[in-house]
Each structure stands twice: as C-alpha cells, then as structure tokens.
C-alpha cells in the first residue's frame, strides 16, 4: 500500500526538499491570509452594512494588478525569484501587523481599511507572477511541474478550507483584530521556509531592451500563441463572473440564510473543500494531455452551480453547491495555469504569468465591483443568475477555441 502511495504523481513532488520547505511554510501563511480575508469581509459588512462596500474594498485591494503585475513579471524574468519572494512575504507580514494594530487600538475606520487594502493589493500584484514562476525553480523534474502547480492550488484551497473556519470562531471569541494579528505571525513561517530554500541562480539570457519593451514582448508573445491567449480570455471571464459569489458570501450568509460569523466560516470552508478536491484531482494526473477538454466540460457544471446558489435558501444545500462551485472554479484556475506553464517558453515565463495574474487578480476586483453594485440595485439572486448566464454564453463561444489546446 505504501509503495503504491509513493508512486502517485501528486506525492512524488515531495521528494524535493525545497518543495517540502515551501509547501509547509506557504501553507501556514495562506491559512493566515484566509483568516484575514474572512475577518476583513465580515468586519467591513458589519460596520458599513453595505454590499457595495464589500465589492468596493475587493476592487481597491486588487485593482493594482493592472499596473504593478507586469513589472512583477519583468523582475521575475531578470532577477532571482527566491529573493523577490522573501521581500514580498516580509512586506505582506508588515501589512497584517499594521491592520491588527489599527483594529486592536480602536483606531480603525473605513479610510484606514481602504489604504491598507490598497497597500496589500500592490504587494500581492508584484508578488503574484514571481510566485507563479517560482514553481519551476523548486522542482527539478520538468515532468512534475504540473503536479507542483496543482499542489500549490491544493495548498491554497486547503488554507481556504481551514482559514475561514478558524476565522469564524476567532471573530466570535476574540474579535477581528486578533485574526489580523494571527495572519502576521503566520507569515513568519513562510519567511523561515524561504530562507531555508537554496536555489542556484542562473540568469536567463534576455536581449537588452527597456522595461516597457520587455513587457510589450510578453504581450505580443501571448497574443500570437493562440492556445495560451484563449485560456487567458477564459480565465478573465470566469474571474469576473464566476468568482463574484465569494465576494457576496457575507451578504448571502446574513441576509438569505440568517447566519453569523460561524456560518460564514462554514460556507467559505465548504467552497475551499471543493476547491481542495479539484486541486487534488489535477495533481493526480500523470500528464496534462487532455486537460483542456476537461476544463471546458467542467465550465458548464460551474454555470449550473452558480445559478443554483442564487436559488438556494437552505444552509446545507448552499454548502453542497459551494463545494461544487469550489471544485469547478479550481479546475478553471489551476487547470489553466498548468496548460499555460506547459506551453510557455521559459524565457517568457515571468511576463506571461504576469498577464495570467492580471487575468485572475486584476479582473477579480472589476467582478467584485460589478457584483456589489448589481446586488445593491437588483438583489443577490438576480446578480448571481445573470453571472451564470454570462458564463454559459462565454463557455459555448470559447469551447471550440481551447478544447484541443493540450
């Protein structure tokens, strides 16, 4: 039995010590991130009583991706990614401690939350393409890179499963300020892991040009590579209209289901559990071949699940649908990442992954703003049903474009 377990593709990645360090440290920091995210969304809705503010804070925290992420991709292709990761995680830790102090000292207000959310958005916008490109540096066997990417998604969604549940109980027992404080301490773990990782830096030969010239080269490369291009378009649409139910979850929790912080944590954990299962499924694949077909097929299930969440008024039914939504969205996000990383030229990896990051992080705030604004005017139910219809139409259009990509 043990021999069979060791032969699984998803387990083989752990033979690399650098990956073990990274997986352990990042798992802790991501759990802290989800504790903070859940607590912050609950706190904002509690003090503003506004779905518009929920969407607006999401918009503010992620809109820097459009401006800063391309520069993160540029640096990821030219400078040691490990060093860039250490700097980024240190700054994220400082932001968490600053947010904790603001709330715990009783000085929190919406302006301070906006400023700190914007600051975190700027740091994460720079860090995202560096982190996505980093996977190839900690796994020597190129055949296992796809499995490492999937495991990163498992790690992210394992944290999404655990973090909100912890946040729900911590908010009820200690208040939101301690959730932010815990996140700061969680980032010490990933910093320790990153300083234990040893990777020889081999500069990639890139022709000398201006920063903007290099960024433009990445955009042109992606546009001309139609397989990658249409996967990015697919991700943009799912980011804008498929993930907005997460932004609205505090309102769904309180206004539709009559829940509290614990119920919000339970619902967010259900979504994380589904995404975790989706990541494990991807990580268990022996080859990325045929993955594009799987992604387009799952897209239709995602449309049905999103529409069903809009119609549900039962907590446990909503949680089950949330599991399905989490599974489907993970297949879209991580599956697209694996396809792109498989197809991209290594010297273009950082810049292409910066565009992937914009597709995910940059368009998510637009989706958050649309969801918050529409829900304020038309209600949560109509907003989610409209999003499901948009996804269905887009999936039908893009199906033929990406089904045979890989």
C-alpha positions, 0 to 999 in steps of 0.5 A: 500500500505504501509503495503504491502511495509513493508512486502517485504523481501528486506525492512524488513532488515531495521528494524535493526538499525545497518543495517540502520547505515551501509547501509547509511554510506557504501553507501556514501563511495562506491559512493566515491570509484566509483568516484575514480575508474572512475577518476583513469581509465580515468586519467591513459588512458589519460596520458599513452594512453595505454590499457595495462596500464589500465589492468596493474594498475587493476592487481597491485591494486588487485593482493594482494588478493592472499596473504593478503585475507586469513589472512583477513579471519583468523582475521575475524574468531578470532577477532571482525569484527566491529573493523577490519572494522573501521581500514580498512575504516580509512586506505582506507580514508588515501589512497584517501587523499594521491592520491588527494594530489599527483594529486592536487600538480602536483606531480603525475606520473605513479610510484606514481599511481602504489604504491598507487594502490598497497597500496589500493589493500592490504587494500581492500584484508584484508578488503574484507572477514571481510566485507563479514562476517560482514553481519551476525553480523548486522542482527539478523534474520538468515532468512534475511541474504540473503536479507542483502547480496543482499542489500549490492550488491544493495548498491554497484551497486547503488554507481556504478550507481551514482559514475561514473556519478558524476565522469564524470562531476567532471573530466570535471569541476574540474579535477581528483584530486578533485574526489580523494579528494571527495572519502576521505571525503566520507569515513568519513561517513562510519567511523561515521556509524561504530562507531555508530554500537554496536555489542556484541562480542562473540568469536567463539570457534576455536581449537588452531592451527597456522595461516597457519593451520587455513587457510589450514582448510578453504581450505580443508573445501571448497574443500570437500563441493562440492556445495560451491567449484563449485560456487567458480570455477564459480565465478573465471571464470566469474571474469576473463572473464566476468568482463574484459569489465569494465576494457576496458570501457575507451578504448571502450568509446574513441576509438569505440564510440568517447566519453569523460569523460561524456560518460564514466560516462554514460556507467559505470552508465548504467552497475551499473543500471543493476547491481542495478536491479539484486541486487534488484531482489535477495533481493526480494526473500523470500528464496534462494531455487532455486537460483542456477538454476537461476544463471546458466540460467542467465550465458548464457544471460551474454555470449550473452551480452558480445559478443554483446558489442564487436559488438556494435558501437552505444552509446545507444545500448552499454548502453542497453547491459551494463545494461544487462551485469550489471544485469547478472554479479550481479546475478553471484556475489551476487547470489553466495555469498548468496548460499555460506553464506547459506551453510557455517558453521559459524565457517568457515565463515571468511576463506571461504569468504576469498577464495570467495574474492580471487575468485572475487578480486584476479582473477579480476586483472589476467582478467584485465591483460589478457584483456589489453594485448589481446586488445593491440595485437588483438583489443577490439572486438576480446578480448571481443568475445573470453571472451564470448566464454570462458564463454559459454564453462565454463557455459555448463561444470559447469551447471550440477555441481551447478544447484541443489546446493540450 
